[in-house]
Amino acid sequence: MLPGGLPALIAAAGDRTTWRFVEFFTATIRNPHTREAYAHAVGRLLAWCEGRGLCDLRAITPVVVAAYIEQLPGSKPTIKQHLSAIRQCLDWLITGGVLETNPAASVRGPTYVIRKGKTPVLDTGQTRALLEAIDTESITGLRDRALIGAMVYSFARVSAVIGMRVEDYYPNGKRWWFRLHEKGGKFHEVPAHHKAEAYMDAYLEAVGIAADPKGPLFRTVDRERHLTNRRMHRNDAIRMIKRRGRGVHLPPGICCHTFRATGITAYLANGGTIEHAQAIPAHESPRTTKLYDRTSDAITLDEIERILI
């Protein structure tokens, strides 16, 4: 669970504390990336405390946690994530009767408010150029176009798209739908845009994997350019996007999230509402959706150009 095993402070507190500590990471956190990040954050605090002679969990006070947070290097979001992980872990120890109070509860992290996302966004022409430049005479090209199309037209995270099985692209009435695998084991269903549907149909017809409904929808390609049974990884997707982007001279900063932001911006620019833009990607808050909205960028530039000097 932790790279160096159980922290000494936890092991010294006895079996009850040890099991409660282990339960926090194994029973309450399902996402392996979140588990790894939280384990790193909590383990780092405990190692810091041990290095300063603290040999009992009850010796960790709000002042100690505040001092630790104050010297913690990294960006504000990283520090806030560390503090959140520490709070949640200590809360779990409280509910298990290990601690009476949470020393991190009153500690304030750095102020960090995002009003506008930094994800690069493509305009309509750039997005169309990217999709049209993909060579669809190959299985790789059909796959890549279908993958990008799914992200653009459903505002989906790359992990949700590559997590799909073949059966997660399915007919519902007269239209086809995507069943996206979201965080926390949740599913989100959204109708496929007619262009995304065309891209997906062309891909599936070429690769012939319809008979494997439980298999991964987006798969890797071997050296002979044959489709494998192995699911694409998000790193495979980002390498593909960077390569495709260079081919049509797109900004080097584009990433998987670019297509989520591009789709939302295009939708809002064409009269879509923020409420529906929030519902399509299943955002919990409209503030999250607004981070992907770049429609105001053009408005701001138009206004600036009014300064005639």
Secondary structure, DSSP 8 states (H G I E B T S, - for coil): --TTSS-HHHHTT-HHHHHHHHHHHHHS---HHHHHHHHHHHHHHHHHHHHTT--SGGG--HHHHHHHHHH--S-HHHHHHHHHHHHHHHHHHHHTTS-SS-TTTT--------SS-------HHHHHHHHHHS-TTSHHHHHHHHHHHHHHHHT--HHHHHT-BGGGEEEETTEEEEEEE-GGG-EEEEE--HHHHHHHHHHHHHH--TT-TTSBSSEEE-TTS-EEEEE--HHHHHHHHHHHHHHTT--TT--HHHHHHHHHHHHHHTT--HHHHHHTTT-SSHHHHHTT--HHHHHHHHHHTT---
